[in-house]
Amino acid sequence: MIETERLILRDWRDEDRDPFLAMGQSPNVMKHLGGLQSPEQVDEAIARVRACQAAHGHCFWAVERKGDGAFLGFCGLKVGNVGPIDGEIEIGWRLREDAWGQGFAKEAALASLAWGWANLDATRIVAITVPGNTSSWGLMERLGMTRRPDMDFGHPHFAEDHPLHRHITYVMERPA
């Protein structure tokens, strides 16, 4: 469990499923993430993050707001499994729409990065998104990550002519 001023990053609970499903069925939340998710896809995603936590001791943790215990989404670290980030430590986040613009993603991401540097021996942490997701890559830049065009790639889950095929990569080197 990681605590920040306003958030708790924690393991997933069964009661997170319904609010996570609601996020997965929000057109705005899923705009840059491959489209709306079915209940089965949400269950598979939760199973993957739980397996990641069990195998590695970290994952895209559930993000809970301290003030009211509300599930806001996820943020954390996992082992990347696509393109040039395969095997790298990847940071990622997704928050429900009514949590946008309040600094929650940055707060959770900074806590995840701090946890990663303190607990993992990675030389760098990477992040990926699509060029159109300006909110996501803007946060990467605000976190101090550096764009690495040499690591951009075509995502294998999308056809070459699909708007989500091209992914851009940002990197943060381990602080000295």
C-alpha positions as CSV (number, residue, x, y, z in Angstrom):
1,M,0.0,0.0,0.0
2,I,1.3,3.4,-1.0
3,E,-0.2,6.5,0.6
4,T,0.0,10.1,-0.7
5,E,-1.6,13.2,0.7
6,R,-5.0,12.4,-1.0
7,L,-4.7,8.8,-2.3
8,I,-4.0,5.2,-1.5
9,L,-2.5,2.9,-4.1
10,R,-3.4,-0.6,-3.1
11,D,-4.1,-4.1,-4.2
12,W,-7.3,-4.7,-6.2
13,R,-10.5,-5.7,-4.3
14,D,-13.6,-7.5,-5.6
15,E,-15.6,-4.4,-5.1
16,D,-13.4,-2.5,-7.6
17,R,-14.9,-4.4,-10.5
18,D,-18.1,-2.4,-11.0
19,P,-16.5,1.0,-10.9
20,F,-13.7,-0.3,-13.1
21,L,-16.3,-1.7,-15.5
22,A,-18.0,1.7,-15.6
23,M,-14.7,3.3,-16.5
24,G,-14.2,0.7,-19.2
25,Q,-17.6,1.6,-20.7
26,S,-16.9,5.4,-20.8
27,P,-16.3,6.6,-24.3
28,N,-14.1,9.5,-23.0
29,V,-12.0,7.3,-20.7
30,M,-11.5,4.7,-23.4
31,K,-11.0,7.0,-26.4
32,H,-7.3,6.3,-26.7
33,L,-7.3,2.9,-25.1
34,G,-8.9,0.6,-27.7
35,G,-12.6,1.2,-27.3
36,L,-15.2,0.2,-24.7
37,Q,-14.6,-2.9,-22.6
38,S,-17.0,-5.7,-22.0
39,P,-17.5,-7.2,-18.6
40,E,-15.3,-10.1,-19.7
41,Q,-12.5,-7.8,-20.8
42,V,-12.7,-6.0,-17.4
43,D,-12.5,-9.3,-15.6
44,E,-9.5,-10.4,-17.7
45,A,-7.8,-7.0,-17.0
46,I,-8.3,-7.4,-13.2
47,A,-7.0,-10.9,-13.4
48,R,-3.8,-9.7,-15.2
49,V,-3.1,-7.0,-12.7
50,R,-3.6,-9.4,-9.8
51,A,-1.3,-11.9,-11.4
52,C,1.3,-9.2,-12.0
53,Q,1.2,-8.2,-8.3
54,A,1.5,-11.8,-7.3
55,A,4.5,-12.5,-9.6
56,H,6.4,-9.2,-9.3
57,G,5.2,-7.4,-6.1
58,H,3.9,-4.5,-8.2
59,C,1.2,-3.8,-10.7
60,F,-1.1,-1.1,-11.9
61,W,-2.5,-0.6,-8.4
62,A,-6.1,0.4,-7.6
63,V,-6.2,4.1,-6.8
64,E,-8.5,5.1,-3.9
65,R,-9.3,8.6,-2.7
66,K,-8.6,8.9,1.0
67,G,-11.4,11.4,1.7
68,D,-14.2,9.0,0.8
69,G,-12.7,5.7,-0.2
70,A,-13.8,6.1,-3.8
71,F,-12.2,3.9,-6.5
72,L,-10.7,6.4,-9.0
73,G,-8.9,4.0,-11.3
74,F,-5.4,2.7,-11.4
75,C,-1.8,3.7,-11.5
76,G,1.4,1.8,-11.0
77,L,4.2,-0.2,-12.5
78,K,4.3,-3.4,-14.5
79,V,6.7,-5.2,-16.8
80,G,6.1,-4.0,-20.3
81,N,5.2,-6.6,-22.9
82,V,5.1,-4.9,-26.3
83,G,7.6,-3.5,-28.8
84,P,10.7,-1.8,-27.5
85,I,9.4,-1.7,-23.9
86,D,9.2,-5.5,-23.6
87,G,10.9,-6.4,-20.3
88,E,11.1,-2.8,-19.2
89,I,9.4,-1.4,-16.1
90,E,6.4,0.5,-17.4
91,I,4.3,3.1,-15.6
92,G,0.7,3.5,-16.5
93,W,-2.5,5.1,-15.3
94,R,-6.2,5.4,-16.0
95,L,-8.7,7.4,-14.0
96,R,-12.4,7.8,-14.2
97,E,-13.5,11.0,-16.0
98,D,-14.8,12.9,-12.9
99,A,-11.3,12.6,-11.4
100,W,-9.5,14.3,-14.3
101,G,-7.9,17.7,-13.9
102,Q,-7.4,17.5,-10.2
103,G,-3.8,16.3,-10.0
104,F,-4.7,12.8,-8.9
105,A,-2.9,11.1,-11.8
106,K,0.3,13.1,-11.2
107,E,0.1,12.4,-7.5
108,A,-0.3,8.7,-8.0
109,A,2.4,8.6,-10.8
110,L,4.9,10.4,-8.6
111,A,4.3,7.9,-5.8
112,S,4.6,5.0,-8.2
113,L,7.9,6.3,-9.5
114,A,9.2,6.8,-6.0
115,W,8.2,3.3,-5.1
116,G,9.9,2.0,-8.2
117,W,13.2,3.7,-7.6
118,A,13.1,2.6,-3.9
119,N,12.2,-1.1,-4.6
120,L,13.3,-2.1,-8.1
121,D,16.7,-2.2,-9.7
122,A,15.5,-0.8,-13.0
123,T,17.8,1.7,-14.7
124,R,14.8,3.4,-16.2
125,I,11.0,3.5,-16.2
126,V,9.1,3.9,-19.5
127,A,5.6,5.0,-20.5
128,I,3.7,4.7,-23.7
129,T,0.6,6.3,-25.3
130,V,-0.8,7.3,-28.7
131,P,0.1,10.7,-30.1
132,G,-3.4,11.9,-29.8
133,N,-3.6,11.3,-26.1
134,T,-2.2,14.7,-25.2
135,S,-3.3,14.5,-21.6
136,S,-1.3,11.3,-21.1
137,W,2.0,12.4,-22.8
138,G,1.6,15.8,-21.2
139,L,1.6,14.2,-17.8
140,M,4.7,12.1,-18.8
141,E,6.4,15.4,-19.6
142,R,5.3,17.0,-16.3
143,L,6.7,14.0,-14.5
144,G,10.1,14.7,-16.0
145,M,10.0,11.9,-18.6
146,T,11.8,12.4,-21.9
147,R,10.3,11.6,-25.3
148,R,12.2,8.9,-27.1
149,P,11.2,8.8,-30.8
150,D,13.7,6.0,-31.4
151,M,11.5,3.8,-29.2
152,D,8.2,4.7,-30.9
153,F,6.4,1.6,-32.4
154,G,3.4,0.2,-34.0
155,H,1.2,-1.6,-31.5
156,P,0.6,-5.2,-32.6
157,H,-3.0,-5.2,-31.2
158,F,-4.1,-2.6,-33.9
159,A,-3.9,-2.7,-37.7
160,E,-1.4,-0.4,-39.3
161,D,-4.2,1.9,-40.5
162,H,-5.9,2.1,-37.1
163,P,-5.6,5.4,-35.3
164,L,-4.3,3.6,-32.2
165,H,-1.5,1.7,-34.0
166,R,1.3,4.3,-33.6
167,H,2.6,4.5,-30.0
168,I,5.0,7.0,-28.6
169,T,7.4,6.2,-25.8
170,Y,8.7,8.3,-22.9
171,V,11.6,7.4,-20.6
172,M,12.8,8.4,-17.1
173,E,16.3,7.4,-16.2
174,R,17.0,6.4,-12.6
175,P,17.8,9.5,-10.6
176,A,21.4,9.8,-9.5
